[in-house]
Amino acid sequence: MKNSFTLLATFSMLFLIGFTSCAQDKIIPSNKLPKQIITFVETHFPDNSIIQASFDRELFSKSYEVILKDNIKLDFNSKNKATSIEGNSKLPDKVIPTQILEYVKMNYNNNVIIEWEIDDKKQQVKLDNGLELEFTIKGDFLRIDG
C-alpha cells in the first residue's frame, strides 16, 4: 500500500513538472505582436510607445502582455482581445465599455477609471480612489468589490 502511494505521488510530481515546463514566457520585439494588438495600442494609446512586449504560451493557450510608456500594462488573450488594462492615471474612455463608463460617470463623477479587467464571467474596474466595482459581462453593475 505504501509503495502504491509513493508511486502515485512520484508520477503526480513528474506530471506537474512536465505540465508547468510547457509554459513559455518570452520577451518579443514589438513588431512581432499581432497586427490587432498594434492597432489597438496605436488607436487608444497614441502617445504611449511600447516599452516591452512578451508572449506567453501555456499548454492550451497563449497570451500577450504589453507595457507602455507611463507604466500602462495591457494583457491580451489568444484572440488578441484586451483582457486587462492597468494604469496610474485615467484610462481613455474608448477602452471602457460604454455601459460601465456611464455608470461610473453617473455614480462616481469625481473619480476616474485607472484599471479595467474582463474574464469569462465578469468585468471589473478600479477607480482612482481605490474602489473596485464589479459588473456582469454585459456591463450591469453587480457590487462594490472589497
C-alpha positions as CSV (number, residue, x, y, z in Angstrom):
1,M,0.0,0.0,0.0
2,K,2.8,2.4,0.9
3,N,4.6,1.6,-2.4
4,S,1.5,2.4,-4.3
5,F,1.1,5.7,-2.7
6,T,4.8,6.5,-3.3
7,L,4.5,5.5,-6.9
8,L,1.4,7.6,-7.4
9,A,3.0,10.6,-5.7
10,T,6.1,10.3,-7.9
11,F,4.0,10.1,-11.1
12,S,1.9,13.1,-10.0
13,M,5.0,15.1,-9.3
14,L,6.5,14.2,-12.7
15,F,3.2,15.2,-14.4
16,L,3.1,18.6,-12.7
17,I,6.8,19.3,-13.5
18,G,6.1,18.4,-17.2
19,F,2.9,20.4,-17.3
20,T,4.5,23.6,-15.8
21,S,7.5,23.3,-18.0
22,C,5.3,23.8,-21.1
23,A,4.7,27.4,-20.2
24,Q,6.9,29.7,-22.2
25,D,7.1,33.4,-21.3
26,K,9.4,35.3,-23.5
27,I,10.1,38.9,-24.5
28,I,9.4,39.7,-28.1
29,P,10.1,42.7,-30.3
30,S,7.0,44.9,-30.5
31,N,6.9,44.5,-34.3
32,K,6.3,40.8,-33.7
33,L,3.0,41.5,-31.9
34,P,-0.2,40.6,-33.9
35,K,-1.5,43.5,-36.0
36,Q,-4.7,43.7,-34.0
37,I,-2.7,44.4,-30.8
38,I,-0.5,47.0,-32.5
39,T,-3.6,48.7,-33.9
40,F,-5.3,48.7,-30.5
41,V,-2.3,50.4,-28.9
42,E,-1.9,52.9,-31.7
43,T,-5.6,53.8,-31.7
44,H,-6.2,54.0,-27.9
45,F,-2.7,55.0,-26.6
46,P,-1.1,57.0,-29.4
47,D,1.1,59.0,-27.0
48,N,2.4,55.9,-25.2
49,S,5.0,53.9,-27.1
50,I,5.6,50.2,-26.4
51,I,8.4,49.7,-23.9
52,Q,8.2,45.9,-23.7
53,A,6.1,43.1,-25.2
54,S,6.0,39.5,-24.1
55,F,4.4,36.3,-25.3
56,D,3.2,33.5,-23.0
57,R,2.4,30.1,-24.3
58,E,0.9,27.6,-21.9
59,L,-0.4,24.1,-22.7
60,F,-3.7,25.1,-24.3
61,S,-3.5,28.9,-24.6
62,K,-1.3,31.9,-25.5
63,S,-1.4,35.5,-24.3
64,Y,0.5,38.7,-24.8
65,E,1.5,41.4,-22.3
66,V,2.4,44.8,-23.4
67,I,3.9,47.6,-21.3
68,L,3.6,51.1,-22.5
69,K,5.3,54.4,-21.6
70,D,3.8,55.9,-18.4
71,N,3.5,52.5,-16.8
72,I,0.4,51.3,-18.7
73,K,0.1,47.5,-18.8
74,L,-2.1,45.7,-21.3
75,D,-3.0,42.0,-21.4
76,F,-4.4,40.3,-24.5
77,N,-5.9,36.8,-24.9
78,S,-5.3,34.2,-27.6
79,K,-7.8,36.1,-29.8
80,N,-5.8,39.3,-29.4
81,K,-8.6,40.9,-27.4
82,A,-7.7,43.1,-24.4
83,T,-8.5,41.4,-21.2
84,S,-6.8,43.8,-18.7
85,I,-5.7,47.4,-18.8
86,E,-3.9,49.0,-15.9
87,G,-2.5,52.5,-15.5
88,N,-1.7,55.0,-12.8
89,S,-4.0,57.7,-14.3
90,K,-7.3,57.9,-16.2
91,L,-7.7,55.3,-18.9
92,P,-9.1,56.5,-22.3
93,D,-12.9,56.4,-22.3
94,K,-12.7,54.4,-25.6
95,V,-11.3,51.4,-23.9
96,I,-14.0,51.1,-21.3
97,P,-17.3,49.5,-22.3
98,T,-20.0,52.3,-22.7
99,Q,-22.4,50.9,-20.0
100,I,-19.7,50.7,-17.4
101,L,-18.3,54.2,-18.3
102,E,-21.8,55.7,-18.0
103,Y,-22.4,54.0,-14.6
104,V,-19.1,55.4,-13.2
105,K,-19.7,58.9,-14.6
106,M,-23.2,58.9,-13.1
107,N,-22.3,57.4,-9.7
108,Y,-18.7,58.5,-9.2
109,N,-18.3,61.6,-11.2
110,N,-15.4,62.9,-9.2
111,N,-13.4,59.7,-9.9
112,V,-11.8,58.2,-13.0
113,I,-11.1,54.6,-14.0
114,I,-7.5,53.6,-13.8
115,E,-7.9,49.8,-14.3
116,W,-10.3,47.5,-16.3
117,E,-10.4,43.7,-16.5
118,I,-12.6,41.2,-18.1
119,D,-12.8,37.4,-17.7
120,D,-15.4,34.8,-18.7
121,K,-17.9,35.8,-16.1
122,K,-17.5,39.4,-15.2
123,Q,-15.8,42.8,-15.7
124,Q,-14.1,44.9,-13.0
125,V,-12.9,48.4,-12.8
126,K,-10.7,50.2,-10.3
127,L,-11.2,53.9,-9.6
128,D,-8.5,56.4,-8.7
129,N,-9.9,56.4,-5.1
130,G,-9.1,52.6,-4.8
131,L,-12.7,51.5,-5.1
132,E,-13.2,48.4,-7.2
133,L,-16.5,47.9,-9.0
134,E,-17.8,44.6,-10.4
135,F,-20.0,44.3,-13.4
136,T,-21.6,41.5,-15.5
137,I,-20.2,40.6,-18.9
138,K,-22.9,42.8,-20.4
139,G,-21.9,45.7,-18.1
140,D,-24.7,45.6,-15.5
141,F,-23.4,46.7,-12.0
142,L,-23.1,43.9,-9.5
143,R,-21.4,45.1,-6.5
144,I,-18.5,47.0,-4.9
145,D,-15.7,44.6,-4.5
146,G,-13.9,44.8,-1.2
